[in-house]
Amino acid sequence: MTQSARANGVTAGRIDATQMQSNFSDLHEPYDVHEAVVAADRCYFCHDAPCMTACPTSIDIPLFIRQIATGTPEAAATTIFNQNILGGMCARVCPTETLCEEVCVRETAEGKPVEIGRLQRFATDTVMSKAHPFKRAATTGKTVAVVGAGPAGLACAHRVAMMGHDVVIFEARAKGGGLNEFGIAAYKSTNDFAQDELDWLLGIGGIEMRYGQSLGQDISLTGLQQDFDAVFLGMGLSAVNALSLDNEAAENVEDAVSFIGALRQADDLTKLPIGRRVVVIGGGMTAIDAGVQAKLLGAEEVTIVYRRGQNAMAASEFEQDLAQQKGVKLVCNASPVAIVADGRLTAATFAYTEVQDGTLVTLDETFTLPCDQLFKAIGQTLGDMPEALGLKGRKIAVDATQKTNVPGVWAGGDCASGGDDLTVTAVAEGRDAAMDIHATLMGAN
């Protein structure tokens, strides 16, 4: 360890490889066959199942759970994949505690829902180790460009390819997967699952991947419109919001998205530097993922600071509890007002906040947290977009079928207006756009 690292407090190797492996092991161990059948037997198989309504992709949850209970997990997987081709990843990362499991009748009656997410993982894992379950329709001769190999883009590409269209996915990074590969906590998606899922999805055929292709730099919307019969935009949000404070460019002041991405791509986590005292600013899933992983990497003190009350945090109650169980401290009703640095970060100052007449107000009272590393997790925005595209707020405006205002161009996922910024929502939007693209290309619209 260098003298600079000692003084700074940001260094690698705080814990050994054995402990690191344990820290980043699977958050939820998969069911074995017996466990899955027992869990499935708890389902009431409701006719008007609220869990199905709560699922953004409308998976027939009672049906797939019954198929597990009757010993046919392959059929269960097909039921899931018919609606959500990324059902394997969604089973791992979807906030089921605020969606399907929250409205489960067992949860309402007993406070313990059927573990739908783990059952979904059991079914999908069973099939993903085998040949791709879907076949392409006859080739239509139509071509579709998909920008972004994240959940929305992949879901769209798979569905239009399955219906016989030829697809080219343009991805800015050197790897596909988007959020699933670069933006999710490593303990939620282990063993390179995102890449395995991508390879499995491409097994449908008819999809070409082109990496290092960024919209506005390497490719243009106009060019894609000229070369393809339809275009789907699913590139997510590439720009990170700023705090707009002095010293924001100081050493070890970073955005949480980049930190999580670097962690996900690291070959050896014992070589990834982490601070002794870490502060995370934000209240969403990214903040929680950054804070928990900082602690797992060996940070001694990790504090997540959020400007509103804890009940207003975008992160679910389960995720908040997980952070606290891992030793992360949550401080709410506090907003950053200063970054203290002399070239290198030493502390962050916050002002207390409160809601007055429905408006969040910053108070005069402040406090300072010493820290040697600070992560910003205050949201992302679109990068530069073609002027022809209409915007709704800070996202691409789309209608109910994911169409943009530009003829022949659809959009979905985090870059588009619409639902929550969740993997499962992005999949639903990509799938729905694909259905409308198909109808349009075949003259049904």
C-alpha positions as CSV (number, residue, x, y, z in Angstrom):
1,M,0.0,0.0,0.0
2,T,1.4,3.4,-1.0
3,Q,1.6,6.3,1.4
4,S,-0.9,8.1,-0.8
5,A,-3.4,5.3,-0.4
6,R,-3.0,5.3,3.4
7,A,-3.5,9.0,3.6
8,N,-6.4,8.9,1.3
9,G,-8.2,5.9,2.7
10,V,-9.2,4.6,-0.7
11,T,-7.5,1.4,-1.3
12,A,-8.0,-2.2,-2.5
13,G,-7.5,-5.4,-0.6
14,R,-9.4,-4.5,2.6
15,I,-10.7,-8.1,2.8
16,D,-9.3,-11.4,1.4
17,A,-10.5,-13.3,-1.6
18,T,-12.4,-16.0,0.5
19,Q,-14.4,-13.4,2.4
20,M,-15.0,-11.4,-0.8
21,Q,-16.4,-14.5,-2.5
22,S,-18.8,-15.0,0.4
23,N,-19.8,-11.4,0.4
24,F,-20.8,-11.4,-3.2
25,S,-22.4,-14.8,-3.3
26,D,-26.0,-15.2,-4.6
27,L,-28.4,-13.1,-2.6
28,H,-31.2,-15.7,-2.9
29,E,-30.1,-19.3,-3.2
30,P,-32.0,-21.1,-6.0
31,Y,-34.7,-23.7,-5.1
32,D,-34.0,-27.3,-5.6
33,V,-36.8,-29.5,-7.0
34,H,-38.3,-30.4,-3.7
35,E,-38.2,-26.8,-2.4
36,A,-39.8,-25.5,-5.5
37,V,-42.7,-28.0,-5.3
38,V,-43.3,-27.2,-1.7
39,A,-43.3,-23.4,-2.4
40,A,-45.6,-23.9,-5.4
41,D,-48.1,-25.8,-3.2
42,R,-48.7,-22.6,-1.2
43,C,-50.3,-20.9,-4.2
44,Y,-54.1,-20.6,-4.2
45,F,-54.0,-20.4,-8.0
46,C,-56.4,-17.5,-7.9
47,H,-58.8,-17.2,-10.9
48,D,-58.5,-13.4,-10.9
49,A,-55.0,-13.4,-9.6
50,P,-53.8,-10.0,-8.4
51,C,-50.2,-11.0,-8.8
52,M,-50.7,-11.3,-12.6
53,T,-52.2,-7.9,-12.7
54,A,-49.3,-6.4,-10.8
55,C,-46.7,-7.9,-13.1
56,P,-45.7,-5.4,-15.8
57,T,-45.2,-8.2,-18.3
58,S,-48.5,-9.9,-17.3
59,I,-47.0,-13.3,-16.9
60,D,-49.7,-15.9,-16.0
61,I,-48.3,-16.5,-12.6
62,P,-50.9,-19.0,-11.3
63,L,-50.4,-21.1,-14.4
64,F,-46.7,-21.3,-14.3
65,I,-46.7,-22.1,-10.5
66,R,-49.3,-24.9,-11.1
67,Q,-47.0,-26.2,-13.8
68,I,-44.1,-26.3,-11.3
69,A,-46.4,-28.0,-8.8
70,T,-47.3,-30.7,-11.3
71,G,-43.7,-31.4,-12.2
72,T,-43.4,-29.6,-15.5
73,P,-41.0,-26.7,-15.0
74,E,-40.2,-26.7,-18.7
75,A,-43.8,-25.8,-19.4
76,A,-43.7,-23.2,-16.6
77,A,-40.7,-21.6,-18.3
78,T,-42.5,-21.4,-21.6
79,T,-45.4,-19.7,-19.9
80,I,-43.0,-17.1,-18.5
81,F,-40.9,-16.6,-21.6
82,N,-44.0,-16.1,-23.8
83,Q,-44.5,-12.8,-21.9
84,N,-41.0,-12.0,-20.7
85,I,-38.0,-13.4,-22.6
86,L,-35.7,-12.0,-19.9
87,G,-37.7,-13.8,-17.2
88,G,-34.5,-15.3,-15.9
89,M,-32.9,-12.0,-15.0
90,C,-36.2,-10.5,-13.8
91,A,-36.5,-13.4,-11.4
92,R,-33.3,-12.3,-9.8
93,V,-33.6,-8.5,-9.8
94,C,-37.3,-7.6,-10.1
95,P,-38.6,-5.9,-6.9
96,T,-41.3,-8.6,-6.5
97,E,-41.8,-7.4,-2.9
98,T,-43.5,-4.3,-4.4
99,L,-45.2,-6.0,-7.4
100,C,-46.5,-9.5,-7.6
101,E,-45.6,-10.7,-4.1
102,E,-47.0,-7.5,-2.4
103,V,-50.5,-8.3,-3.7
104,C,-50.3,-12.1,-3.2
105,V,-53.3,-13.3,-1.3
106,R,-51.0,-15.2,1.0
107,E,-49.2,-11.9,1.8
108,T,-52.5,-10.3,2.6
109,A,-53.8,-13.2,4.8
110,E,-50.5,-14.3,6.4
111,G,-47.9,-11.7,5.8
112,K,-45.8,-14.3,3.9
113,P,-46.4,-14.3,0.1
114,V,-45.7,-17.2,-2.3
115,E,-42.1,-16.6,-3.3
116,I,-42.9,-15.9,-6.9
117,G,-39.5,-14.6,-7.9
118,R,-37.7,-17.7,-6.7
119,L,-40.2,-20.0,-8.4
120,Q,-39.8,-18.0,-11.6
121,R,-36.0,-18.5,-11.4
122,F,-36.4,-22.2,-10.8
123,A,-38.5,-22.6,-13.9
124,T,-36.4,-20.4,-16.2
125,D,-33.1,-21.8,-15.1
126,T,-34.4,-25.3,-16.0
127,V,-34.9,-24.3,-19.6
128,M,-32.0,-21.9,-20.1
129,S,-29.5,-24.7,-19.8
130,K,-31.2,-26.3,-22.9
131,A,-31.9,-25.4,-26.5
132,H,-33.8,-22.2,-27.2
133,P,-37.5,-22.9,-26.8
134,F,-38.8,-20.7,-29.6
135,K,-38.5,-20.9,-33.4
136,R,-38.5,-18.1,-36.0
137,A,-41.4,-17.6,-38.4
138,A,-40.7,-17.6,-42.1
139,T,-38.5,-14.7,-43.1
140,T,-40.5,-11.6,-44.0
141,G,-37.7,-9.7,-45.8
142,K,-38.2,-6.8,-43.4
143,T,-35.3,-5.3,-41.4
144,V,-35.4,-3.7,-37.9
145,A,-32.6,-1.7,-36.3
146,V,-32.5,-1.8,-32.5
147,V,-30.3,0.8,-30.7
148,G,-29.2,-0.5,-27.3
149,A,-28.7,-4.1,-26.1
150,G,-30.3,-3.6,-22.8
151,P,-33.6,-5.2,-21.5
152,A,-35.9,-3.1,-23.8
153,G,-33.7,-3.6,-26.9
154,L,-33.2,-7.3,-26.3
155,A,-36.9,-7.9,-25.7
156,C,-37.9,-6.0,-28.8
157,A,-35.2,-7.7,-30.9
158,H,-36.1,-11.2,-29.8
159,R,-39.8,-10.7,-30.5
160,V,-39.5,-9.2,-34.0
161,A,-36.9,-11.8,-34.9
162,M,-39.2,-14.5,-33.8
163,M,-41.9,-13.1,-36.1
164,G,-39.5,-13.4,-39.1
165,H,-37.9,-10.0,-39.4
166,D,-34.1,-9.6,-39.6
167,V,-32.6,-7.5,-36.7
168,V,-29.4,-5.6,-36.2
169,I,-28.7,-4.4,-32.6
170,F,-26.4,-1.4,-32.3
171,E,-24.7,-1.2,-28.9
172,A,-22.4,1.5,-27.8
173,R,-20.5,-0.6,-25.3
174,A,-18.2,-3.6,-26.0
175,K,-20.7,-6.0,-24.4
176,G,-24.5,-6.4,-24.5
177,G,-26.9,-6.6,-21.6
178,G,-27.2,-2.9,-20.7
179,L,-28.4,-2.4,-17.1
180,N,-28.4,-6.2,-16.6
181,E,-24.7,-6.3,-17.3
182,F,-23.4,-3.0,-16.0
183,G,-26.0,-1.6,-13.5
184,I,-27.1,-4.3,-11.1
185,A,-25.5,-5.3,-7.9
186,A,-23.1,-8.2,-8.4
187,Y,-24.8,-10.3,-5.6
188,K,-28.1,-10.2,-7.5
189,S,-26.8,-11.6,-10.8
190,T,-23.8,-13.9,-10.2
191,N,-21.7,-16.2,-12.4
192,D,-21.9,-14.0,-15.5
193,F,-25.6,-14.7,-15.9
194,A,-26.3,-11.5,-18.0
195,Q,-24.0,-12.7,-20.7
196,D,-25.3,-16.3,-20.6
197,E,-28.8,-14.9,-20.9
198,L,-27.8,-12.8,-23.8
199,D,-26.2,-15.7,-25.6
200,W,-29.3,-17.8,-24.9
201,L,-31.7,-15.1,-26.2
202,L,-29.7,-14.8,-29.5
203,G,-30.3,-18.5,-30.0
204,I,-33.6,-17.5,-31.7
205,G,-31.5,-16.5,-34.8
206,G,-31.9,-13.6,-37.1
207,I,-30.2,-11.1,-34.8
208,E,-26.9,-9.5,-35.6
209,M,-24.9,-7.7,-32.8
210,R,-22.8,-4.6,-33.7
211,Y,-20.8,-3.3,-30.8
212,G,-19.1,0.1,-30.4
213,Q,-22.0,1.8,-32.2
214,S,-23.3,4.9,-30.4
215,L,-26.2,6.9,-31.7
216,G,-25.1,10.4,-32.7
217,Q,-21.5,9.4,-33.1
218,D,-21.1,6.2,-35.0
219,I,-24.7,5.9,-36.3
220,S,-27.5,8.4,-36.9
221,L,-31.2,8.1,-36.7
222,T,-31.6,9.4,-40.3
223,G,-29.2,6.8,-41.5
224,L,-31.0,4.0,-39.7
225,Q,-34.3,5.1,-41.2
226,Q,-32.8,4.9,-44.6
227,D,-31.3,1.5,-44.1
228,F,-34.0,-0.3,-42.1
229,D,-37.8,-0.7,-42.3
230,A,-38.2,0.2,-38.6
231,V,-36.1,1.5,-35.8
232,F,-36.4,0.9,-32.0
233,L,-34.6,3.1,-29.6
234,G,-33.7,1.4,-26.3
235,M,-30.4,2.9,-25.3
236,G,-31.3,3.8,-21.7
237,L,-30.0,6.9,-20.0
238,S,-26.4,7.8,-20.7
239,A,-25.9,11.0,-18.8
240,V,-25.6,11.3,-15.0
241,N,-27.2,14.2,-13.0
242,A,-24.8,16.5,-11.2
243,L,-25.0,18.0,-7.7
244,S,-23.8,21.3,-9.1
245,L,-21.6,21.9,-6.1
246,D,-18.0,23.2,-5.9
247,N,-15.4,20.4,-5.7
248,E,-17.6,18.0,-7.5
249,A,-14.6,17.1,-9.7
250,A,-12.4,16.3,-6.7
251,E,-10.6,13.0,-6.5
252,N,-12.9,10.2,-5.3
253,V,-16.1,12.0,-6.0
254,E,-17.8,9.6,-8.5
255,D,-21.1,8.7,-9.9
256,A,-22.6,5.5,-8.5
257,V,-23.5,4.1,-11.9
258,S,-19.8,4.1,-13.0
259,F,-18.8,2.5,-9.7
260,I,-21.3,-0.3,-10.1
261,G,-20.3,-0.9,-13.7
262,A,-16.6,-1.1,-12.8
263,L,-17.4,-3.5,-10.0
264,R,-19.5,-5.7,-12.4
265,Q,-16.7,-5.8,-14.9
266,A,-13.8,-6.4,-12.4
267,D,-12.1,-9.8,-12.7
268,D,-10.8,-9.6,-9.1
269,L,-12.8,-7.6,-6.5
270,T,-9.9,-7.7,-4.1
271,K,-8.2,-5.2,-6.4
272,L,-11.0,-2.8,-6.6
273,P,-10.3,0.3,-4.4
274,I,-12.8,1.4,-1.8
275,G,-12.9,4.1,0.8
276,R,-12.7,3.7,4.5
277,R,-15.6,6.1,5.0
278,V,-18.0,6.2,2.1
279,V,-21.0,8.5,1.5
280,V,-23.7,7.8,-1.1
281,I,-26.2,10.5,-2.0
282,G,-29.5,9.3,-3.3
283,G,-32.5,7.2,-2.4
284,G,-33.1,4.8,-5.2
285,M,-31.9,1.3,-6.1
286,T,-28.7,2.6,-7.5
287,A,-27.9,4.3,-4.1
288,I,-28.7,1.1,-2.2
289,D,-26.6,-1.1,-4.6
290,A,-23.7,1.3,-4.4
291,G,-23.9,1.5,-0.6
292,V,-24.2,-2.2,0.1
293,Q,-21.5,-3.1,-2.3
294,A,-19.1,-0.5,-0.8
295,K,-19.7,-2.2,2.5
296,L,-19.1,-5.7,1.0
297,L,-15.9,-4.5,-0.5
298,G,-14.6,-3.6,2.9
299,A,-15.6,0.0,3.6
300,E,-15.7,0.5,7.4
301,E,-18.4,3.2,7.4
302,V,-21.1,3.6,4.6
303,T,-23.8,6.3,4.9
304,I,-26.6,6.8,2.4
305,V,-28.0,10.3,2.6
306,Y,-31.4,11.1,1.1
307,R,-33.1,14.5,0.9
308,R,-36.6,13.3,1.7
309,G,-38.1,11.0,4.4
310,Q,-37.3,7.3,4.3
311,N,-40.9,6.4,3.2
312,A,-40.3,8.5,0.1
313,M,-37.2,6.5,-1.0
314,A,-37.6,4.9,-4.4
315,A,-35.7,1.9,-3.1
316,S,-38.1,-0.7,-1.7
317,E,-38.5,-1.4,1.9
318,F,-36.8,-4.8,1.4
319,E,-33.8,-3.0,-0.2
320,Q,-33.6,-0.5,2.6
321,D,-33.7,-3.3,5.2
322,L,-31.0,-5.2,3.3
323,A,-28.7,-2.1,3.4
324,Q,-29.2,-1.7,7.1
325,Q,-28.6,-5.4,7.7
326,K,-25.3,-5.1,5.9
327,G,-24.2,-2.2,8.2
328,V,-25.1,0.7,5.9
329,K,-26.5,3.7,7.8
330,L,-29.5,5.6,6.2
331,V,-29.7,9.4,6.9
332,C,-32.9,11.0,5.6
333,N,-34.2,14.6,5.3
334,A,-30.8,15.9,4.4
335,S,-29.6,17.6,1.2
336,P,-25.9,18.1,0.1
337,V,-24.7,21.7,0.3
338,A,-21.0,21.4,0.1
339,I,-18.2,19.0,-0.9
340,V,-15.1,19.6,1.3
341,A,-11.9,19.0,-0.6
342,D,-8.4,20.3,-1.1
343,G,-7.9,18.5,-4.4
344,R,-8.9,15.3,-2.6
345,L,-12.2,14.7,-0.9
346,T,-12.3,14.9,2.9
347,A,-16.0,15.5,3.8
348,A,-19.5,16.3,2.7
349,T,-21.8,18.9,4.3
350,F,-25.5,18.5,4.4
351,A,-28.4,20.7,5.4
352,Y,-31.5,19.3,7.1
353,T,-34.8,19.4,5.1
354,E,-38.4,19.3,5.9
355,V,-41.7,19.5,3.9
356,Q,-43.6,22.7,4.4
357,D,-46.9,23.1,2.7
358,G,-46.1,20.3,0.3
359,T,-42.7,21.7,-0.6
360,L,-39.3,20.4,0.4
361,V,-37.5,23.2,2.2
362,T,-33.8,23.3,3.0
363,L,-33.2,24.4,6.6
364,D,-30.2,26.4,8.0
365,E,-29.0,23.7,10.3
366,T,-26.2,21.6,8.8
367,F,-23.9,18.7,9.6
368,T,-20.7,17.3,8.1
369,L,-19.8,13.7,7.4
370,P,-16.0,13.0,7.0
371,C,-15.5,10.7,4.0
372,D,-12.8,9.7,1.6
373,Q,-15.1,8.5,-1.2
374,L,-18.5,9.9,-2.3
375,F,-20.9,8.3,-4.8
376,K,-23.6,10.3,-6.5
377,A,-26.8,8.4,-7.2
378,I,-29.3,11.2,-8.0
379,G,-30.6,9.9,-11.3
380,Q,-29.7,9.8,-14.9
381,T,-30.9,11.6,-18.0
382,L,-30.8,11.3,-21.8
383,G,-27.7,12.1,-23.7
384,D,-27.9,14.2,-26.8
385,M,-30.9,13.1,-28.9
386,P,-31.8,13.8,-32.6
387,E,-33.8,17.0,-32.8
388,A,-36.6,15.4,-34.6
389,L,-37.6,13.3,-31.6
390,G,-40.2,14.8,-29.3
391,L,-39.4,14.8,-25.6
392,K,-41.7,14.5,-22.6
393,G,-39.8,15.9,-19.7
394,R,-36.4,14.5,-20.0
395,K,-37.3,11.4,-22.0
396,I,-38.4,10.4,-25.5
397,A,-42.1,10.9,-25.8
398,V,-44.0,7.7,-26.9
399,D,-47.7,6.7,-27.2
400,A,-49.4,3.6,-25.8
401,T,-47.8,1.5,-28.5
402,Q,-44.3,2.9,-27.9
403,K,-44.3,5.0,-31.1
404,T,-42.4,8.2,-31.2
405,N,-43.4,11.3,-33.1
406,V,-41.1,10.2,-35.9
407,P,-42.7,7.8,-38.4
408,G,-41.1,4.3,-38.3
409,V,-39.4,4.9,-35.0
410,W,-40.4,3.4,-31.6
411,A,-38.7,3.7,-28.2
412,G,-38.9,1.9,-24.9
413,G,-37.1,1.3,-21.6
414,D,-35.5,4.0,-19.4
415,C,-35.0,6.4,-22.4
416,A,-38.7,6.6,-23.1
417,S,-41.6,8.2,-21.2
418,G,-44.0,5.7,-19.6
419,G,-43.6,3.3,-16.7
420,D,-41.2,2.9,-13.9
421,D,-37.5,2.5,-14.6
422,L,-37.4,-1.2,-14.0
423,T,-35.9,-4.1,-15.9
424,V,-39.3,-5.8,-16.1
425,T,-41.0,-2.6,-17.3
426,A,-38.3,-2.2,-20.0
427,V,-38.9,-5.7,-21.2
428,A,-42.7,-5.1,-21.4
429,E,-42.1,-1.9,-23.4
430,G,-39.7,-3.6,-25.8
431,R,-42.0,-6.5,-26.3
432,D,-45.1,-4.3,-26.9
433,A,-43.1,-2.1,-29.4
434,A,-42.1,-5.3,-31.2
435,M,-45.7,-6.3,-31.6
436,D,-46.7,-2.9,-33.0
437,I,-43.6,-2.9,-35.3
438,H,-44.7,-6.2,-36.7
439,A,-48.2,-5.1,-37.2
440,T,-47.0,-2.0,-39.0
441,L,-44.5,-3.8,-41.2
442,M,-47.1,-6.4,-42.2
443,G,-49.7,-3.7,-43.1
444,A,-52.1,-4.3,-40.2
445,N,-51.8,-0.8,-38.8
